[in-house]
Amino acid sequence: MPDPRKILVIQTAYIGDVILVTPLFSALKQHLPQVWIECLTTPAAAEVLRNNPHVDRLIAYDKHGSRKGLSGLYRLMRELKSNQYYMVLAPHRSLRTALLVHSTGAPIRIGFDKNCGAWWYTHRCRYDSQQHETARNLSLLSALGIHADSLPPEIYPDAENRTAVDQLTADAPKNSRWVALAPGSVWPTKRWPESYYRELAARLTADGCTVFLLGGQEDRPLCRRIAEGLSSQVVDASGALSLRASAELLRRCRILVTNDSAPMHLASAAGTRTLALFGPTVPAFGFAPYARESVVLERTLECRPCTTHGSRRCPIKTHACLAGITVSMVYDQLKQMTSKR
């Protein structure tokens, strides 16, 4: 018999999507304090949720590794069924997620109506394309008669994360002029040009700022090229910090300049102002930076948006959406934003 306290949340999309689902955990614990919340997510994104007081258990679904393919999916479905959940919420909109939700056998299965597997849900909530993703995720609670107030994303670095950042920044000047740049993205068309990031870093260090280059292991070659030959005030932190440690570093920075990618949402969880550069995607999709006083720079072009997530190549082979955002435009906007404090 399902345990009425057990709730499963499924979000196995990108790291940024998992960051933006954290307000849902907070709201569940706020309105239903007795529940036990488990989250099914990817191994990479699980790091974002560790130490979160609103998540009682993490289940890693390595859909591209140990659990890939139909056999891995079937094993996971059997495991979820045996866990006896009473309620499952599915912010992630995919057929595979809907199948996993159905496989649990939970009496209450909540998801969005805009999903090709929505018929497997007992409660279908309207997907409002005009809302920020955090608000959309919270709207799933309306199926339970709960109307949660807007909540920011959350991330919880621990002592080990703080120590890692202390060590990385030990030689950096202890002032308020720390700026983070996050030049990477899984999608090449969402990256502001590498040469632009390099020029911006040079201009910022000339102003006396310390610049930290953030990214994962996959971003190390990119960040190394940007930092090469520049001032020692450019610190390449790519691949050196976990996601939660990166959030801790962002918390200590005055501002982040980033593409439309996961670091933008890490900064929102850290409460750090963000200057976000949008190209093939648009903020209206619901993924704008959440942190207060953040700014989006974008160009008005007939070809935008050309994709919902990003792509490998520009469809019209110009990359005008991001190449047209000049270094001077970004630098001047940074000056305006930092002059407010």
Secondary structure, DSSP 4 states (H G I P E B T S, - for coil): --EEEEEEEE--S-HHHHHTTHHHHHHHHHH-TT-EEEEEE-HHHHHHHTT-TT--EEEE--TTTTT-HHHHHHHHHHHHHHT-EEEEEE-S-SHHHHHHHHHHT-SEEEEESSSTTGGG-SEEE---TTS-HHHHHHHGGGGGT--PPP--------HHHHHHHHHHTTTS--SS-EEEEE---SSGGGSPPHHHHHHHHHHHHHTT-EEEE---GGGHHHHHHHHTTS-TTEEE-TTTS-HHHHHHHHHHSSEEEEESSHHHHHHHHHT--EEEE-SSS-GGGTTS--STT-EEE----TT----SS--SS-TTS--HHHHTS-HHHHHHHHHHHHTT-
